[in-house]
C-alpha cells in the first residue's frame, strides 16, 4: 500500500510538471492542475492516514 500511495503522488507531480513544461509561456490548464493536485492528495492521504504507525 505504501508504493500505491507513492505512485499516486508521483503521478500527480508528473502531470503537473509535464503540463507546466508543455504550456510554459502561458498559464497552466486549471483542469489538469486540479487532476494533478487530486492525485497527489490521494497518495498523500494513503500514506498519511491509512499507513499511520500505531
mmCIF file of the C-alpha atoms, coordinates in Angstrom:
data_MODEL
# 
_entry.id   MODEL 
# 
loop_
_atom_site.group_PDB 
_atom_site.id 
_atom_site.type_symbol 
_atom_site.label_atom_id 
_atom_site.label_alt_id 
_atom_site.label_comp_id 
_atom_site.label_asym_id 
_atom_site.label_entity_id 
_atom_site.label_seq_id 
_atom_site.pdbx_PDB_ins_code 
_atom_site.Cartn_x 
_atom_site.Cartn_y 
_atom_site.Cartn_z 
_atom_site.occupancy 
_atom_site.B_iso_or_equiv 
_atom_site.pdbx_formal_charge 
_atom_site.auth_seq_id 
_atom_site.auth_comp_id 
_atom_site.auth_asym_id 
_atom_site.auth_atom_id 
_atom_site.pdbx_PDB_model_num 
ATOM 1  C CA . UNK A 1 1  ? 0.000  0.000  0.000   1.00 0.00 ? 1  UNK A CA 1 
ATOM 2  C CA . UNK A 1 2  ? 2.963  2.296  0.625   1.00 0.00 ? 2  UNK A CA 1 
ATOM 3  C CA . UNK A 1 3  ? 4.039  2.093  -3.000  1.00 0.00 ? 3  UNK A CA 1 
ATOM 4  C CA . UNK A 1 4  ? 0.498  2.705  -4.233  1.00 0.00 ? 4  UNK A CA 1 
ATOM 5  C CA . UNK A 1 5  ? 0.430  5.968  -2.307  1.00 0.00 ? 5  UNK A CA 1 
ATOM 6  C CA . UNK A 1 6  ? 3.833  6.963  -3.646  1.00 0.00 ? 6  UNK A CA 1 
ATOM 7  C CA . UNK A 1 7  ? 2.704  6.060  -7.168  1.00 0.00 ? 7  UNK A CA 1 
ATOM 8  C CA . UNK A 1 8  ? -0.301 8.390  -6.855  1.00 0.00 ? 8  UNK A CA 1 
ATOM 9  C CA . UNK A 1 9  ? 1.944  11.169 -5.568  1.00 0.00 ? 9  UNK A CA 1 
ATOM 10 C CA . UNK A 1 10 ? 4.412  10.681 -8.412  1.00 0.00 ? 10 UNK A CA 1 
ATOM 11 C CA . UNK A 1 11 ? 1.603  10.622 -10.979 1.00 0.00 ? 11 UNK A CA 1 
ATOM 12 C CA . UNK A 1 12 ? 0.196  13.890 -9.659  1.00 0.00 ? 12 UNK A CA 1 
ATOM 13 C CA . UNK A 1 13 ? 3.583  15.608 -9.701  1.00 0.00 ? 13 UNK A CA 1 
ATOM 14 C CA . UNK A 1 14 ? 4.339  14.242 -13.176 1.00 0.00 ? 14 UNK A CA 1 
ATOM 15 C CA . UNK A 1 15 ? 1.047  15.504 -14.595 1.00 0.00 ? 15 UNK A CA 1 
ATOM 16 C CA . UNK A 1 16 ? 1.589  18.965 -13.138 1.00 0.00 ? 16 UNK A CA 1 
ATOM 17 C CA . UNK A 1 17 ? 5.212  19.056 -14.283 1.00 0.00 ? 17 UNK A CA 1 
ATOM 18 C CA . UNK A 1 18 ? 4.523  17.957 -17.843 1.00 0.00 ? 18 UNK A CA 1 
ATOM 19 C CA . UNK A 1 19 ? 1.650  20.394 -18.239 1.00 0.00 ? 19 UNK A CA 1 
ATOM 20 C CA . UNK A 1 20 ? 3.822  23.195 -16.868 1.00 0.00 ? 20 UNK A CA 1 
ATOM 21 C CA . UNK A 1 21 ? 6.543  22.428 -19.419 1.00 0.00 ? 21 UNK A CA 1 
ATOM 22 C CA . UNK A 1 22 ? 4.032  21.949 -22.240 1.00 0.00 ? 22 UNK A CA 1 
ATOM 23 C CA . UNK A 1 23 ? 2.336  25.327 -21.727 1.00 0.00 ? 23 UNK A CA 1 
ATOM 24 C CA . UNK A 1 24 ? 5.318  27.220 -20.295 1.00 0.00 ? 24 UNK A CA 1 
ATOM 25 C CA . UNK A 1 25 ? 4.868  30.783 -21.505 1.00 0.00 ? 25 UNK A CA 1 
ATOM 26 C CA . UNK A 1 26 ? 1.140  30.587 -20.810 1.00 0.00 ? 26 UNK A CA 1 
ATOM 27 C CA . UNK A 1 27 ? -0.839 29.687 -17.726 1.00 0.00 ? 27 UNK A CA 1 
ATOM 28 C CA . UNK A 1 28 ? -1.481 26.001 -16.979 1.00 0.00 ? 28 UNK A CA 1 
ATOM 29 C CA . UNK A 1 29 ? -4.897 24.493 -17.554 1.00 0.00 ? 29 UNK A CA 1 
ATOM 30 C CA . UNK A 1 30 ? -6.956 24.524 -14.365 1.00 0.00 ? 30 UNK A CA 1 
ATOM 31 C CA . UNK A 1 31 ? -8.437 21.123 -15.118 1.00 0.00 ? 31 UNK A CA 1 
ATOM 32 C CA . UNK A 1 32 ? -5.043 19.456 -15.495 1.00 0.00 ? 32 UNK A CA 1 
ATOM 33 C CA . UNK A 1 33 ? -3.732 21.212 -12.395 1.00 0.00 ? 33 UNK A CA 1 
ATOM 34 C CA . UNK A 1 34 ? -6.785 20.066 -10.417 1.00 0.00 ? 34 UNK A CA 1 
ATOM 35 C CA . UNK A 1 35 ? -6.344 16.460 -11.548 1.00 0.00 ? 35 UNK A CA 1 
ATOM 36 C CA . UNK A 1 36 ? -2.664 16.537 -10.588 1.00 0.00 ? 36 UNK A CA 1 
ATOM 37 C CA . UNK A 1 37 ? -3.407 18.003 -7.173  1.00 0.00 ? 37 UNK A CA 1 
ATOM 38 C CA . UNK A 1 38 ? -6.174 15.467 -6.528  1.00 0.00 ? 38 UNK A CA 1 
ATOM 39 C CA . UNK A 1 39 ? -3.919 12.540 -7.459  1.00 0.00 ? 39 UNK A CA 1 
ATOM 40 C CA . UNK A 1 40 ? -1.156 13.867 -5.229  1.00 0.00 ? 40 UNK A CA 1 
ATOM 41 C CA . UNK A 1 41 ? -3.610 14.418 -2.364  1.00 0.00 ? 41 UNK A CA 1 
ATOM 42 C CA . UNK A 1 42 ? -4.972 10.878 -2.675  1.00 0.00 ? 42 UNK A CA 1 
ATOM 43 C CA . UNK A 1 43 ? -1.445 9.479  -2.493  1.00 0.00 ? 43 UNK A CA 1 
ATOM 44 C CA . UNK A 1 44 ? -0.601 11.717 0.445   1.00 0.00 ? 44 UNK A CA 1 
ATOM 45 C CA . UNK A 1 45 ? -3.796 10.658 2.207   1.00 0.00 ? 45 UNK A CA 1 
ATOM 46 C CA . UNK A 1 46 ? -2.996 6.978  1.717   1.00 0.00 ? 46 UNK A CA 1 
ATOM 47 C CA . UNK A 1 47 ? 0.477  7.395  3.170   1.00 0.00 ? 47 UNK A CA 1 
ATOM 48 C CA . UNK A 1 48 ? -0.605 9.733  5.945   1.00 0.00 ? 48 UNK A CA 1 
ATOM 49 C CA . UNK A 1 49 ? -3.819 8.179  7.215   1.00 0.00 ? 49 UNK A CA 1 
ATOM 50 C CA . UNK A 1 50 ? -4.020 4.573  6.011   1.00 0.00 ? 50 UNK A CA 1 
ATOM 51 C CA . UNK A 1 51 ? -0.415 3.723  6.819   1.00 0.00 ? 51 UNK A CA 1 
ATOM 52 C CA . UNK A 1 52 ? -0.154 5.639  10.072  1.00 0.00 ? 52 UNK A CA 1 
ATOM 53 C CA . UNK A 1 53 ? 2.168  3.944  12.540  1.00 0.00 ? 53 UNK A CA 1 
ATOM 54 C CA . UNK A 1 54 ? 0.210  2.978  15.618  1.00 0.00 ? 54 UNK A CA 1 
# 
